[in-house]
Amino acid sequence: MALQEDFEKQGMWLFKHRGSISFIILIFGLLVFVWTESHPENYWVKSEGVNEFYVWFCLLISLAGLVIRSFTVGYTPANTSGRNTKTQLADKLNTTGIYSVVRHPLYLGNFFMWLGPVLMTGHFWFVAVVCLFYWVYYERIMFSEEQFLRRKFGETYTSWAEKVPAFIPLLHGYVKSDLPFSWKKVLKKEKNGLAAVFFIFCLLDVAGALIRKDNHLNYFLFGGAVLTFLLYLILKFLKYRTNILNEEGR
């Protein structure tokens, strides 16, 4: 099998199983974090005050990734830029909005969302390994996705792809989207990500407190985890039991 077909096949498999793979990375990261908390002398953040600032820094990185995803999803039409896992889906080629400066903004957002918890482990080697894995992992998925789009949209896709970088955004050339921003679509599609961010950070905070055998919990993270979980349940109900979050063409 030629490398082109091999990469596409790998990308399709990774696309279908990316949820399970992300869970495995989370478990491995939690183990590294537990080891770090058990051996604080190896942690690159030494001062307690600096450590508190570092937690907020990591959380902001993850939330920045969520903002990128939300900005992307909020301007896209239906059946594009989704969370589908069974197969690639694109009724239309997105070329305006954030897609006018980067071809894979959702994967860029995912990177920052994962980078926050990874930085919390406090080990440069682990950050480097995860970044390398992310590069190889999503490179295959992006290759598979682009093969699908090239076959479906032909020259329209190739002419757009020649001008717009895959992962590192341009600093110019932004083209305003034809669609208005849809908060309903963001709430419907990105509720999982918001709840996941606060759950992961809260989990790390609780794990650290248990290992240190102290009661010093970050109540903002705990409260954020509870509130975003409740919001997730409410939005889940509204999505499947009502039409409140539905918009024609979105």
C-alpha positions as a printed Julia matrix, in Angstrom:
250×3 Matrix{Float64}:
   0.0    0.0    0.0
   1.39   3.42  -1.0
   2.07   5.91   1.8
  -0.74   8.17   0.6
  -3.34   5.42   0.96
  -1.72   4.21   4.17
  -1.87   7.66   5.78
  -5.48   8.08   4.71
  -6.43   4.69   6.16
  -4.66   5.5    9.43
  -6.35   8.9    9.57
  -9.8    7.39   9.08
  -9.19   4.9   11.89
  -7.88   7.59  14.25
 -10.82   9.85  13.34
 -13.31   7.16  14.35
 -11.52   6.34  17.62
 -10.26   9.77  18.65
 -12.54   9.85  21.71
 -11.09   6.62  23.11
  -7.53   7.71  22.36
  -8.09  11.02  24.14
  -9.35   9.12  27.2
  -6.19   6.98  27.23
  -4.03  10.12  27.08
  -6.04  11.58  29.97
  -5.41   8.5   32.13
  -1.7    8.53  31.31
  -1.51  12.27  32.07
  -3.27  11.72  35.4
  -0.69   9.09  36.34
   2.14  11.49  35.49
   0.44  14.22  37.55
   0.06  11.87  40.53
   3.75  10.97  40.31
   4.63  14.67  40.18
   2.55  15.46  43.26
   4.24  12.55  45.06
   7.69  13.9   44.08
   7.28  17.71  44.18
  11.05  18.21  44.0
  10.8   17.35  40.28
   8.04  19.87  39.59
   9.22  22.88  37.57
   7.0   25.26  39.58
   8.53  25.54  43.06
   6.93  28.5   44.85
   3.38  28.05  46.19
   2.37  31.52  44.97
   3.78  30.88  41.53
   2.08  27.49  41.53
  -1.34  29.12  42.04
  -0.67  31.49  39.17
   0.47  28.55  37.06
  -2.85  26.73  37.55
  -4.78  29.77  36.27
  -2.34  30.06  33.36
  -2.96  26.44  32.35
  -6.74  26.85  32.71
  -6.69  29.96  30.51
  -4.81  28.04  27.81
  -7.51  25.37  27.79
 -10.29  27.97  27.75
  -8.53  29.73  24.87
  -8.78  26.48  22.93
 -12.48  26.31  23.74
 -12.91  29.91  22.51
 -11.25  28.98  19.21
 -13.6   26.03  18.81
 -16.65  28.12  19.76
 -15.72  30.91  17.35
 -15.32  28.32  14.61
 -18.55  26.44  15.27
 -20.62  29.58  15.79
 -20.14  30.72  12.2
 -20.55  27.42  10.37
 -23.63  25.99   8.62
 -25.2   22.61   9.39
 -23.31  19.39   8.62
 -19.89  21.0    8.75
 -17.31  21.29  11.54
 -19.1   18.78  13.72
 -18.23  16.22  16.38
 -19.16  13.27  14.19
 -16.95  10.21  14.67
 -18.32   7.57  12.3
 -17.4    9.23   9.02
 -16.26  12.5    7.45
 -19.08  14.96   6.82
 -19.17  18.2    4.82
 -22.18  19.49   2.9
 -20.29  22.71   2.22
 -16.67  23.83   2.15
 -16.03  26.47   4.83
 -13.64  29.13   3.5
 -14.72  32.28   5.36
 -14.43  33.35   8.98
 -11.63  31.59  10.81
 -11.35  29.17   7.87
  -9.95  32.06   5.83
  -6.81  32.08   8.01
  -6.4   28.4    9.0
  -7.74  25.17   7.47
  -8.17  23.16  10.68
  -9.24  25.58  13.44
 -11.09  22.9   15.44
  -7.92  20.83  15.79
  -6.02  23.98  16.71
  -8.59  24.59  19.45
  -8.29  20.97  20.58
  -4.54  21.38  20.89
  -4.82  24.27  23.33
  -7.61  22.57  25.26
  -5.33  19.57  25.86
  -2.18  21.64  26.35
  -3.53  23.15  29.59
  -3.89  19.85  31.51
  -0.66  18.52  29.98
   1.24  21.54  31.32
  -0.24  20.82  34.75
   1.87  17.65  34.98
   4.91  19.88  35.42
   7.25  17.83  33.25
   8.82  19.19  30.09
   9.42  15.69  28.73
   5.72  14.83  29.0
   4.67  18.09  27.32
   7.13  17.4   24.5
   5.94  13.8   24.06
   2.26  14.78  23.97
   2.93  17.6   21.48
   4.85  15.19  19.24
   2.09  12.6   19.55
  -0.55  15.24  18.79
   1.35  16.29  15.68
   1.59  12.74  14.3
  -1.92  11.83  15.48
  -3.77  14.8   14.0
  -1.54  14.96  10.95
  -3.03  11.62   9.87
  -6.58  12.78  10.65
  -6.1   16.06   8.77
  -4.62  14.2    5.8
  -7.63  11.87   5.67
 -10.03  14.8    5.99
  -8.33  16.76   3.24
  -8.42  13.77   0.89
 -12.17  13.6    1.46
 -12.6   17.33   0.82
 -10.39  17.25  -2.27
 -12.48  14.48  -3.82
 -15.76  16.19  -2.98
 -15.0   19.83  -3.83
 -12.16  19.46  -6.34
 -10.51  22.66  -7.56
 -12.54  24.79  -5.13
 -10.78  23.0   -2.29
  -7.28  22.99  -3.8
  -7.34  26.71  -4.66
  -8.42  27.53  -1.09
  -5.88  25.14   0.47
  -3.03  26.71  -1.53
  -3.69  30.07   0.15
  -4.57  29.03   3.71
  -2.16  27.19   6.07
  -3.22  23.93   7.71
  -2.53  24.6   11.39
  -0.66  27.86  12.09
  -3.06  30.76  11.31
  -2.23  33.6    8.96
  -1.89  37.03  10.52
  -3.83  38.64   7.66
  -6.38  37.82   5.01
  -9.4   37.31   7.29
 -12.67  37.12   5.35
 -15.84  37.8    7.31
 -18.35  34.95   7.41
 -21.61  35.3    5.5
 -23.48  33.8    8.47
 -24.22  35.51  11.8
 -22.73  34.04  14.96
 -24.97  31.37  16.49
 -24.81  31.01  20.28
 -27.4   28.25  20.04
 -25.12  26.12  17.91
 -22.18  26.78  20.22
 -24.2   25.76  23.28
 -25.44  22.66  21.5
 -22.06  21.56  20.15
 -19.49  22.75  22.7
 -21.18  21.94  26.02
 -19.07  18.77  26.21
 -15.8   20.66  25.91
 -16.67  23.24  28.57
 -17.69  20.57  31.08
 -14.63  18.46  30.23
 -12.17  21.33  30.85
 -13.46  22.08  34.35
 -13.87  18.39  35.2
 -10.26  17.6   34.26
  -8.81  20.56  36.17
 -11.01  19.78  39.19
  -9.93  16.13  39.04
  -6.26  17.14  39.03
  -6.84  19.54  41.92
  -8.63  16.92  44.04
  -6.01  14.28  43.22
  -3.24  16.67  44.27
  -4.98  17.5   47.55
  -5.44  13.81  48.38
  -1.79  13.06  47.7
  -0.61  16.06  49.74
  -3.12  15.09  52.47
  -4.43  18.62  52.88
  -7.8   20.34  52.51
  -6.58  23.1   50.23
  -8.96  22.73  47.28
  -9.47  25.23  44.51
 -13.16  25.95  45.05
 -13.39  27.91  41.81
 -12.47  24.76  39.86
 -14.79  22.64  41.99
 -17.68  25.08  41.54
 -16.91  25.4   37.83
 -17.01  21.62  37.44
 -20.38  21.38  39.2
 -21.94  24.3   37.31
 -20.68  23.23  33.88
 -21.89  19.66  34.53
 -25.35  20.98  35.43
 -25.27  23.2   32.34
 -24.31  20.15  30.28
 -27.33  18.21  31.59
 -29.68  21.14  30.93
 -28.38  21.67  27.4
 -28.5   17.93  26.75
 -32.16  17.93  27.74
 -32.92  20.99  25.6
 -31.14  19.46  22.62
 -33.03  16.15  22.61
 -36.36  17.09  24.22
 -37.07  20.54  22.81
 -36.43  22.7   19.73
 -35.04  25.68  21.64
 -31.48  25.2   20.38
 -32.48  24.37  16.82
 -31.87  26.85  14.0
 -32.64  26.29  10.35
 -29.48  25.64   8.39
 -27.31  25.58  11.54
